[in-house]
Amino acid sequence: MVNTTPIKITGLSKYYGKSRGIVDLNLEVLQGEILGYLGPNGAGKTTTMRILMDFIRASEGTAQIFGMDSHKDSLSIRRNIGYLSTSPVLYENLTGREFLTYCMNIRGQGETTSFIELAERLNCALDKKIDTLSHGNKQKVAIIRALAHKPKLVIMDEPTTGLDPLVQNEFESIIRSMAADGSTILFSSHVLSEVENICDRIAIIGNGKLITVEDVSDLKSKQVRIFTVTFVENVDAQAFGSIPGIKTIDVLNNQLSFEISGPIDNIIKAISKYEVSDIKIHEPDLEEIFLSYY
């Protein structure tokens, strides 16, 4: 395997007849990072992932994985990828253990401690037939199949669908550990708190076009924050009006509320000139940021 950028997408487009899939997509996913791929239904997330896996072919552009062409070198590439689709297909007449052992045998590994350990961490019942399992427990089996061979690249489409909160937390811990060991993770999600918790960067796509790719911390720092300051005595709002970054100011007796974007050093210095009884700062969460793009 060539030691290079895990995913490099250049000018990638996919059309289904006259319908749009993705348009002129350019994206790199870096070694050892966790990238969250966000967008509403139909934005192009699944199309991107299916091209990377060579399940469908691009209309234009290229997709490279570890420096290899995702189509021409697909067989070599898949040895180093763990993949989870939105609707994973399992052999439901087998138990979880039988199914996972079969999948590992195909890879020449057989039953390994890795999938046993993952099953324990995810509280997955391996000795029940898959067709008797709930949707959430089937999802656990599918996750284990994607991760058990310790892939260098993991591509997952809505991986936590159907998982309870405790299992979601354990899944996040597993993903963080894999990234710390050098694996690269690309996953889509509608659980924005999950993306905020574990991702290094997020890529937002809409109508098939990439809108932005940024560090989570940088993205949040650019958004508007709301300060609500309660002073011991009434203050003149005009004293704050000239501070860079302040957008709106509302005054109610001795309470001042304002929106600010960018650095907050100047506003903290201005507030410190007065006696303050309370201060609250509302930081935008990822959901608010995401919705602001639409």
PyMOL commands that set and color helices and strands:
alter all, ss='L'
color gray80, all
select helices_A, chain A and resi 45-52+74-78+96-106+113-121+130-132+135-147+165-180+192-198+216-221+237-240+265-271+286-292
alter helices_A, ss='H'
color red, helices_A
select strands_A, chain A and resi 7-16+19-29+34-38+60-65+68-69+81-84+153-157+184-188+201-206+209-215+225-231+246-252+255-260+276-282
alter strands_A, ss='S'
color yellow, strands_A
deselect
rebuild
show_as cartoon
